[in-house]
């Protein structure tokens, strides 16, 4: 679309993928994360894979999402 500039280049991204996903192969997740790293600050891109996870979610993934929210979002009163 358009170039990513300014503060958007510093956005934190967590990309999660199951290693047994039959709909979106892990290879496509790996290619996507490399593309993201070429567009924004690669230090802010995290790619996590989950053993045995299909096209779904798992508790470990949800805990990683929560951790990212806790780290990057202001606390809720």
KOLNUBA-236325 format. One record per residue (C-alpha): x, y, z. Coordinates in nm, 3 decimals. Each point is the difference from the previous one (the first is absolute). Example, Ala and Ser with C-alpha at 12.3 -4.5 7.8 and 13.67 -1.06 7.14 Angstrom:
<sites>
{{1.230,-0.450,0.780}}
{{0.137,0.344,-0.066}}
</sites>
This chain:
<sites>
{{0.000,0.000,0.000}}
{{0.213,0.285,0.127}}
{{0.330,0.033,0.181}}
{{0.010,-0.054,0.372}}
{{0.147,0.312,0.159}}
{{0.048,0.178,0.329}}
{{-0.136,-0.151,0.316}}
{{-0.157,-0.288,-0.195}}
{{0.349,-0.137,-0.071}}
{{0.037,-0.055,0.376}}
{{-0.324,-0.192,0.056}}
{{0.034,-0.326,0.193}}
{{-0.125,-0.308,-0.183}}
{{-0.061,-0.346,0.143}}
{{-0.067,-0.260,-0.267}}
{{-0.107,-0.344,0.121}}
{{-0.024,-0.324,-0.197}}
{{-0.068,-0.365,0.069}}
{{0.252,-0.242,-0.145}}
{{-0.280,-0.239,-0.101}}
{{-0.230,0.256,-0.169}}
{{-0.160,-0.177,-0.301}}
{{-0.155,0.322,-0.141}}
{{0.294,0.239,0.017}}
{{0.329,-0.192,-0.019}}
{{0.276,0.108,0.237}}
{{0.213,0.095,-0.302}}
{{-0.245,0.282,-0.081}}
{{0.020,0.126,0.357}}
{{0.379,0.004,-0.028}}
{{-0.014,0.189,-0.330}}
{{-0.245,0.251,0.146}}
{{0.217,0.073,0.302}}
{{0.303,0.061,-0.225}}
{{-0.205,0.244,-0.209}}
{{-0.110,0.181,0.317}}
{{0.361,0.025,0.117}}
{{0.090,0.167,-0.329}}
{{-0.277,0.258,0.044}}
{{0.027,0.096,0.368}}
{{0.268,-0.013,0.268}}
{{0.092,-0.372,0.006}}
{{0.085,0.023,0.370}}
{{-0.372,0.062,0.065}}
{{-0.123,-0.309,-0.187}}
{{-0.050,-0.321,0.197}}
{{-0.091,-0.328,-0.168}}
{{-0.115,-0.282,0.225}}
{{-0.086,-0.353,-0.105}}
{{-0.195,-0.247,0.209}}
{{0.069,-0.370,-0.014}}
{{-0.297,-0.212,-0.105}}
{{-0.231,0.300,-0.049}}
{{-0.220,-0.012,-0.307}}
{{-0.204,0.292,-0.142}}
{{-0.116,0.097,0.348}}
{{0.144,0.140,0.321}}
{{0.145,-0.140,0.319}}
{{0.053,0.120,0.355}}
{{0.369,0.072,-0.065}}
{{-0.092,0.225,-0.291}}
{{-0.259,0.184,0.206}}
{{0.256,0.054,0.277}}
{{0.246,0.143,-0.256}}
{{-0.273,0.236,-0.130}}
{{-0.080,0.107,0.356}}
{{0.368,0.059,0.070}}
{{0.028,0.221,-0.305}}
{{-0.306,0.197,0.104}}
{{0.134,0.039,0.351}}
{{0.332,0.124,-0.140}}
{{-0.129,0.242,-0.264}}
{{-0.337,0.125,0.126}}
{{-0.069,0.228,0.297}}
{{-0.141,-0.169,0.311}}
{{-0.374,-0.018,0.045}}
{{-0.140,0.133,0.327}}
</sites>
